């Protein structure tokens, strides 16, 4: 299964019985250049489900996704991962595993994206570009109450990119005189405050608030339906086959220069 896939990309969906998994299956099934060849559900033997698969899409749960990706890499199957809960350490382990496999001639690619919504990716990109021009910046993410991790992977990715851009530009940390009640100030992600809201009726939403004395910039992104993520998922499937190694963030396969 290593090497370039056939003209039609053969796809497996992990977590096929979940909300995102069902949407991915429908999107892949409708794409003329993709072939849905496996739908893997909780309890299925993953390794035994990968015969003839070029790319696997993982929308499972944080507790199993790293092990799933290792199994995919070992089988020579490219991976597109939308499951959140990744850390620098877990991504590092996957990067090391890919490097070890590459030493033996493997050219497997893994693309981990905190968010596949094009509006979300653009909001993250715009925020990182704007952050060096503002004294203060904070992130608010809003999701449905069935989400099991907080802050969201999207918000963490946004905050990390903002922090990196500010460090590179020599911008001081956002001013904050809070001395008591720090638990009300949200999570600290690389020095950027991130606040998580969980509310019935929401799907996935993010606001980046940037402020200077006398002015404010608000960048907001709203995903009202999981169908909005599907163009990004399909793009990732088509791109990962030509990107060996680890890629983090859909922005890295978009032409945003």
N, C-alpha and C positions, 0 to 999 in steps of 0.2 A: 504493500500500500504506500510505500514511500515514493517520492518523485512527483512529477506533474500528473494531475488527474486527467481523465478523458475530457472531451469537449463539454459534455454534460457533467456537472459536479454532483457527485453522489453524497447525499447529506443524511446524517443521523441527528435526531433531536433527543437530548437527554432532559428528563423532566417533562416528557411529552404530555403528561396528564395534568400539568399545572396551567394556570391562566396564561402565562407567557408562553409556555411550551405549546399549548394548543394554537395560539396565534402564530407562532413560528412555523408549526406544521402546515397550517393553512397557507401561509405566505410562500413557503418553499414549494408546496404542491402546486401553487398557481404560477410559479416562475418557469418560463419555458426552458431556461438553461440549467435548471436545478432538478434533481430527482430525489424525492424523499424515499430513502431505502430502509430506514430503521427508525422506530419510535421506542425509545428506552424509558421505562417507568421504574419507580422505586421498587427494589427487590429483584429486578432483572439482572442477569449476568452481563455486565457491560462488555467485557472482553469478547464474549461469545456473540455479541451483537454487531461487531465492527467489520465483519467480512464484506469486502467490496466498498467500504465507506471511504470517501476522500476527506470530508470535513464533518466534524461533529459540533453541534451547538449545545452548550451547557446552560440551562436555566433550571438548576436544581436548588440546593440549599448550601449555605456556607460550610456546614459540617462535613460535606462529602466532595465539594467541588475540586479541592486540590488533589485528592486521590483520583478523582475522575480524570483530571488533566494528565496526571502521570500515566494512567492507563492508556490514554489516547496517544500520548507521545511515544510510549513504548511500542504501541501498535502501528506507528507511522501515520497516524491520522491527525490532520490539522485540527485545531480547536478554536472555536469562537465562544467566548465565555461572557455571559451576562450576569451570572450569579455574583452577588456582592459579598462583602465581608473579608475581602483580601487585605493583607497588610504588607508592609515593606518586606517583612521576613518571609511570608508565604510566596510572594512574587519572586523574591530572591531565590528561594528553593527551586521554583519552576525554571527560572533563568539558568541556574546551575545545572539542572537536569537536562535542559535543552542543549546546553554547551557540551555536556558529557556525551549526549547522543550524537551531536554534530561531529565530535572527534571520531566517531565510527561511521561517518558518511551520511547521517540523517539530515534532512533539510526540512524538518517539520516546523510549522509556524503555529504560534499561539497568540491570539489577540484577545486581551482582556479589556472590556469596555465598561466603565461604570454606568454609562448611559448610551443607548443607541438612538435616542431622539435627536434629529438634526438640529432642532431648536435648542435643545439642551447643550449640545456640543458647541454650537455657536455662542450661546450665553457664557459658557465657561471660557471660551477663547477671548471673547470681547472683554470679560471681566479681568482676565490676566493682563490684557493690553492696557486697560484703563487704570489698574490698581496703582501703578507707580506715580500717577498724577494726583492722587488723593491722600489726605492725611489719615483718614479713617476708612475702614472697610469691615463689614460683617456679612455673614451668609445666613440665610434662613431657608431651610428646606421643609416642605410640607408634603406629607404622604398619607395614604389610607392607613387605618389602624391595624391592619393585618401584617404590615411589614415588620420583620423580626429584628432588624438591625438599625441602630441610630448612633451618630448621624449617618445619613445615606452615603453610599459609595460615591455618588455624584457630588454631594456636598464636600466630602473629603478631598476628592480629586480637584474640585474647584478651589478649595482653600489652599491646597498644596501648590497649585499653579500660581495663585495670587501671591503666596508667600515667596515663592522662588523669584517671581518678577520683581517684587519689592526689594528683596535682598540684592538682586543684580543691579538695581537702580540706586541702591544705597538709601532707601526710604526707611525712616524710623518706624518702630512698631506703632500701631494705632494707640492714641492716647486713651487712658482709662484709669480714673482715680479710685475705682472701686476698692474698698478695703474689707468690707463685710458682705456676706451673702454672695460669695463668688459662685456658688452652685446655681444661682439664677442667671449667670452670664453665659451659659451654654458651654459646649465643649471647646477646648483649645486645640486647634489643628495647625501646627506650625506657626503659632502666634496669631492665628486668625480665629475669631470667635464664630462658632457655628451653632445655630439653634434649630432644634427639630420639633416639628408640630405633627401630631398624629390625629386625624379627624375623619370621621365617617363622611363619605361623599367625595373625598379627594382621590386623585390617582397619583400623580407625581408632579411637583411644582418646586420652583426654586427662585429666590430673590437674592440678588447681590446688592448690598447697600453701600455706596461710596460717598464720602462727605468731605468737604472743605468748609472753611468758614464762609457762610453765606450762600452755599450751593450744595446740591445733592444730585447724584446720579443713581437711578434705580434700574437695574437690568433684571427683568423677570421673564421666566419661561414657564409655560403650562402645558402639561400633557393630559388631555382629557380622555384619551382612549389608547389602549395598548397597540392599536393598529399604527399609531404614529411612530412606534419604534421599529416597525418592520422594514422600511427602506434602509435604515442603518444596519440592521441585521443582515439583510441580503447583500448589501455592499461589503460588509465584513467577510461574509462567506466567499465572495468572489475575489477579495483582495488577499486573504490570509494564505492562499495556496502559493503566492509568489513572494511571501515575506517570511523567510525562515527566522527562527528565534522568537523572542518575546516582544510584542508590541502592546503598549498600555495606552488606551484612549483612542476612540474613533477619530479624533482630530488628526491623528498621525497618518490616516489614509485618505484624508480629504485635502484638496488643494486650497489651503487657507492663507497662502502667502500674500 
